[in-house]
Amino acid sequence: MSDSITPAMSRVAYAGILMVAMMGAAVTILMPLVVGAFSDSGAFSQQQVGFLTAADVAGILLSSMSAFFWVRRCHWQRWMQISLLLFIGMNLLTLFTSLFPALLLVRFLAGIGCGIGYSIALAALGDRTNPDKAFGAMVTVQVVFGTVGFWVLPHITSVWGYQGLFQFFNLFLLLALILVSISSPADENKKTQSLPPFGRIYLPVLFVFLGVVAYYFAQGTVWAYLERIGVAAGLSVAEVGAILGWGFAISACGSVLAAKFVAMMGRNFSLWLTAVLQLGCLLALYLMAQPHIWLIYALATVVYQIFWSFIIPIMMGIFSDADKSGRLIVFCVTAFKVGLVIGPPVAAAVVSHFGVIHVLWLGAVAIVLSVMLLHLANNRTRSK
């Protein structure tokens, strides 16, 4: 934070940035509910629902990919205000837009606004003295928001449809707008326009970028099919939904503990611990059988989600340290989305040819590859 900001105002600015980052992931976290709300409206075909859901993500991707060129050149407070107003405005327009082409454009512009704010928030969090702790706090508030959303939004959408969902977003966006308007962090790296030589920065950033893509490719395979795996094993849809919902809520403890654990044991140990425990969870899911299916599924999926939340701030901390100019951290959002876009189609091909249980092996290989790349990136970052 800038020294010109008082401690009290700094806390307000930090809270505002966390709120912006929380809403930056809102559509992704609650995507199953977004898809359901559009589908239940009866106004769109399944193909149109897919396009409408992807429109937000496309806008976020465009903003995050272009942020390399502008995130250290713009006035953060002003542009966060603009991005939040754009996001809020497009959500309001959703109330009055029912035609598919118009709604597609509205959701794309909402994604643009979302991505601008999210990119600035990531840059600001990366500027913190302890980025692992800052990103851990970000993941925690995102998980809390997702938990509240999964509990509350089904009731809202049953009455007000997809329009109600986006107005639920606006409640939190308005709070974020108020906070960043009161106080906003200064851009501590604004004057850093040049990047170090290729070997000192781009190679570690390439490693961590590919590591994040590989990890989210695993989530696009394993996470996307965890519900189907549980049902195929003999659990009911209601049982699986309850287990995954509670696991999502409990997973917040992973991001809370990440920074403290890294401070004691180091990033590399934390990365490999995540890999070992998550691989153990996948093996348990692969081998689970009666009479303990419910218990094995519950323990495996809860532990898996805890360490998913645990590793995210570590990945983002490595990304932040790999580039002290703070201009490349915005590509972390791009890496998330690329992995999530590639994973499900590949998993679908595996399911169609070999069966749903075999996506676990695909995810396991991706997790190991991810941790290897993140380990290399962390080592090169420390040796700079």
Salt bridges, closest charged atoms under 4 A:
ASP56 OD2 - ARG107 NH2 2.98
ASP127 OD2 - ARG72 NH1 3.05
ASP132 OD1 - ARG267 NH2 2.50
ASP187 OD1 - ARG72 NH1 2.39
GLU227 OE1 - ARG228 NE 2.54
ASP321 OD2 - ARG267 NH1 2.94
ASP321 OD1 - LYS324 NZ 3.26
